[in-house]
Amino acid sequence: MNINRRDMLLAALAAIPASAFGQGIVARPDRKGRLRFPVDPRPRTDFHSFFDRPVIIRSAEQWVTRDAGTPLIRVVSADGVEGIVRGSTKAKETFEFFRLFAVPRFQGADARDLAGLIGRAAREDYEFAGLPFWSAIGQVELAIWDLLGKTAQRSCADFLGPILTENIPVYMSSNARDTSPEAEIAHLGQRVAETGVRCVKVKIGRRMGYNSDVSPGRTEAIISGLRKTFGDAMTIYADANGAYDAGKGLEIAAMLEDYGVALFEEPCPFEDFEMNAQLSSAIRKRRLKLKVAGGENDYALERWRWLTSHRVFDVIQPDLIYAGGIFRNLEIMRMAREQKLLYNPHFPRNGADIAPMLHLCATAPDLWGFQEYRSRESRLDFVHDPVLKPVDGFVRIPKGPGWGIDYDPAIWKNADRI
């Protein structure tokens, strides 16, 4: 029987334990452009090099605070060390995915094999893959990074390193569309005065609105009003949430260019990747300075390979949780880096909730622009230290172990385990 070397290699790979694989094996083009699975899919961060013995995950839990209903994800090791993050903004809606897939995938496993566990989830639970699935997995993955950092008494940024910057410039991100342009500008003006930020982002168009606006003329009124109010020194981003098709999107892009807007986020419906590609191509042909960004709802590494190889966006915006966690973000960043694209993650949070984003941004070589901070802050109804706030437009990466946030153990007395 004649078995060629590639068949032998595939057979050898099949015999490797699942834990040895990386964050999810996505094919890469060879020299002839043919897509092939990588021979060595090891992750960028190898936790085995930081720990000389297993770190067994005793439990993976979801809690909800009784006061404000804040979802918290807690993982606990056999040694009693805890890793904690705030749950996904979709934690309540995706709890069954958490219970059926995330808990069995991680509980009882060696946390050092985290990348392999993520890869195994992608392979064995593929029939359920989608944003709800990866949102449930991603939030636990972030908590496990915190657990590993606290076990080793090291910052997660040390695992990701090297640290390229410790102060991250942020923008005030407004999520409101039900406000008048005047009210929104006044709100952002107050937040700018309080935080010293040098960039603001507003919502334009109607979310997935088929070229419609929330109210007639609102989009141009809010953009022109922002520029008049803040002057040329203020950087402005605009987020359409898939409001436009390629034709209307080009009209809006020209208007945004006239007012010096720097970023046009998610201009077309995210699932219509061809439409987004057409719009970006048209914007480049017109030589507009405006950058196009997107990707917050994309989770499939194969889709990200297409988006990056076709340069659908100038700036990629994978979500730390929706895309499945840190390891998958690192793979998306690798694909984007090969195409010389920029990184500006999606993570619309505030305070301690942004700690994972700060660590990832601090170590991202292709980081671009200002990073997201909610202008209408969610109340963090759990005792923690330090309390993160923008100062002169920057938030400093917390320095403690894990993501750098210390949670008061008493918070669990005012929360219910789901």
N, C-alpha and C positions, 0 to 999 in steps of 0.2 A: 504494500500500500504506500503510495507516494504522498507524503505530507510535507507541504512547503513550510518555510520558516514562519510565515505569518500565522498559519494554522496552529503551529506549535506555540507561538506567542499567545494567541487567543486562548488556547487550552490552559496555558500556564496562568494567565490572568484569571480565568474562571476558577482556578483552584485557590486563588488568594482569598483569605477571609474578608468579609464585607468591611470590617473595621479598617482594613489597610487602604481602602480607596478614599479618594478625596471628597470634596464638597458636592459632588454630582458630576459624573463624567459627561462632558459635552464634546462632541466631535470638533476637530479643528482641521482647517485645510492643509493638505500637504503641498509639496512644491508644484504639483500639477493642478492644485485647486480642488482636489477630491477630498471630501470630508471623511476623516478617519478618527477613531477613538484614540486618545493620547496613550502612549505606552506607559508613561509615568505621571499619573494624575495626582501626585502628592500635593497637599495644600501648602499655602505659603507659610502658615503657622503650624508647627508640629509640637503639640503639647507634651508629647513623650520626652522631648528634650528638656522640659522644665520640671518634670516630676519623675522621681525614681521608683514610685509605687503607684498602684491604681488609686483613682479617686472615684469611688463608687457612689452613684446617685441613688440615695435611699428613697426619695420621693420627688415628684413634680406636682405642684399644687397651684390652683387658682383661687384667689381670695377676692372678696369685694368688701370695701369699707362700708360701715353702716351710715356714716355721715353723708358723704357725697357720692357713694356708689362707685368709688374708684377701683378698677380691676388691678390686682397685683399678682404677679407670677413669682412664686418662690420655689426654688429647688434646694434640697437639703442633702448633704453628703452623709455617708455612713459615719463620718467623724463629727457630724453635727454642724458643719459649716454651711451657711446659707448664702444663696445667690438670689438677688431680688431685682426685678424691674417692674415698671408699670406695664400692665398688659396692653395688648393691641387695642386700638380704638374700635376694633370689631370683635373684642374678646367675648362680649355677651352673645353676639350673633353666631360666633363660631365655636361655642363651647363644646358641642358634640364632637367636632374635629379634634379639639384639645383632648377630650376624654378618650376617644376611640383610637387616635393615632399618636398624638404627642406623648401622652403618659406611657403607653406601652413601649414606644420607641426608645425612650430615655431612661425610664425607671429601672434600676438594677444594672445599668450599663456603666462602663468605665468612662468618665467624663473626658479623659485624655483622647478617646476615640471619637470626639465630637464631629470632626469633619467626615469620618467614615459613617457615622450614624445618620448624618444629613444625606450623604450619598445613598445610603441604604433606603432611607425614606423615599427619595426620588425614584429609586428603582423598583421597590417592592410595593409602594402605595400609589403607583403612577396613575391608576384609574380614577383616583380622587383628586389629582393635582388641579389646582386652581388657586385663586387668591384666598378663599377661606381656609384651604388646607395649609398653604404656606404661611399665612398669617398666624395660624395656631402653632405651627412648628417654629417659626421665626422668633416668637416671643419667648419660648422656652430656651431656644439657642442663646439668646441674649442673656438670659438669667444664668445659664451654665457658664458663659464667659465670666460673669461676675463671681460665680462660685469658684472657678478656677483661680481667678485673680486673688480672691480672699484666702484661698487655701495656700497659695504660694506667697502671699503678702507682696504681690506685685500688681502694678497698674496694668489694665488691659492694653493700654498704649504700649507698654513694654513688650507684650506679646506681639503686637502689630508692628512696632517700630521700624525704623527709627522715628522719633518725634521730630517733626519738621517745624512746628509752631505750637506754642502753648496758649496763645490768645486768638480766639476765633471771632472774626467780625460777623455780626448777625444783622438780619433785616427784620423789620416789623411786618409780620405776615397777617394780613386781614382775611378772614374767611367769610366776610359778610357780603351778601348780594342784595339783602332786603333793606338796604339803607339808601338814602339819597346821596348824591355826590358830595353835597355840602356837609352832611353829617359824617360821612366817612373821612373826608379830609380833616374835619375838626378832630375826630377821634385819633387819627394818625398823628396829627400835629401835637396832641397832648402826649402821646406815647414817645414821639421823637424827643420832646422836651425832657421827658422823664428818664430816657435811656441813652440819649446821645447817639442813636444809630444814624447811619448815613445812607440808608437804603430802606425803601418801603415796597411792599407788594400788594396789589389790589386785584380783586376779581373783576373780570370783564365778560361781557356776553352772558348768555344763559347756559348753565351747566348742561352739556350734551343737548344744546338747544336748537340745532338745525338752523343756524344763522340768525337766531333771534336774540334780542336783548331783554333784560328783565323789565326795563321801561324804556320808552323811546329816547334815544340820544344819551343814555346813561354812560355808555362806555367812553365816548369821546369827552363827555363833560367831566368825568372823574379824572381822566388822564390829563386833560388840559388844566383842570383845576389844581392838580398836584404840582404840575410844573410851575404854574403861576405862584402858588403858595410857597413852595420850597426853593424855587430858583434852580439854576443849572447845576449847583453843587450836589443836589440830591440824586442818588441813583434810584431809578424806578423799574420795578418788574411788574409784568402783567400776566395773570393766570386765567386762561379761558376755559379750562376743564372740558375740552372737546366741543366748544361751542360752534365751530365753523367748518365749512368744507374748504377745499383748496382755493377756490375762487374768492370767496368772501374772506378767507384767512389772509390772502395776499393784500386785499384792500385794507384790512385791519392792520397788517404789518406795516404798510406804507404810512398809515396814520400814526402808529406808534413810533416809527422812525422820525417823523416830523417833530415829535415832542421829545426826542432823545431817549426813548425807553430802551433799556439795555437787554431785557430778556422777555421773550414771548413763550410762555409755558403752556404745554399741552394744547396747542391751537385746534387740533382736529380730534375726533373720537379716537381713543387710544388703540382700539382694536383694528382700526383701518390704517394699518402701517403703510400701505401704498399711498394713501391720501396725504399722510404726514410727510412721506418722502417727496411727493410732488411739490408740496408747499415749501419745504426746505430748499429744494432745488431751485424753485422760482425766486425765492428770497435771495439766494446766492447769486443767481444770474443778474439780479438787479443791483448787486453789490451793496446791499443794505448792511449797516453795522450791527443791526439787531440780531441777537443770537436766539436760536430756537431750542427749547428744552422739552424733555418729556421722559416718560418711563415709570412714573410712580405706581402705576397699576400693573406693570409687566413683571412676571415672576418666572417664566420659562427661560432657561438659559439658551435654548435653541432660538427663541424669539430675539433675545438680546444679541445673539451672534449675528442675526440678520440686521437688526437695527443698527448695530455698530459697524458692520462691514459695509452697509449701504449708506452710512453716515446720515441716517434719518434725522438725527439731532446733532447740534453743535455741543450741547451740554446734556449729559445723561443724569437722570434723577431717580435711580432705584430707591425704594423704601427699605429701611433697615429691617423691618419686620415683614411687610407684604411680600418681599422677594425671597424670604426664607431665612434671613439672618445674616451674620457677618461673613461667614465663609462664602456664601453665594454672592454677596456684594463684592467681595474681593475678586471673584471670578469675573463678574461683570466689569469691574474696574480694569482687569487685565485685558479683556477684549476691547474695551474702549481705548485703552492706552495704545494698543497696536495701531489704532486708527487716528491717534493724536486728538482724541476727543477729551472734553473736560468733565469734571465730576462735581456735582452739586446735589447732595442727597435730599430726598424727600423725607421729612420727619417733623410734621407740624405740631410741635409741643412747646412746653415752656418749663422753666425751673429745672429741678433735678431730673425731669423726664428726658432732657436732651443730652444727658451725660454720655450715653453710648455714641451719639452722633459726634460729640466733641472729640472723643477718643479716635474715632475713625477719621474724622477730618484732620486731626492733628498729625496723622501719619500718612495721609493721602498725597502722593506726589503730583497728582493732576487736579488738585482742589482748585475750584474757581469761584470767584465772587464772594457774596455774602451768604450766610447760612440762615436757615429758617428759625424764627422765634415767634410764637403766637402773640399777636397784638392784644387780643382778648384772652387773658391768661386763664387757663383752667385752674381751679383751686386744688392744690395738692394737700389733701386732708390726712396726711400721715407725717409723723414727726421724723425729721431727717436732718443731716448735716453733711456738707455745707448747703446753704440755700443759694442756688445759682441765680444771678440776675445780671443783665447787661450793664456794664459800666463803661461810659464813653464809647458805646457802640460795640464793645467786645465782651465775650464771656470766656473766662479762663478755664481751661481743662482742669477738673478736680484731680488732686494728686494721690488720694488714698488708694488702698487695694481694690481690685476689681474695677468697676466703673467709677469708683471714688466717692460713692455716696454711702454714708453710714445711717442705717435705719434703726430707730428705737424699737427694741423687742416688744414694747408695750402696744405697738400698733395692731398686733394680732388679737388683742383683747377687744378691740373695737371693729373687728372684721369677721366675716363669715366665710368659711371654706366651702367652695361650691362642689 
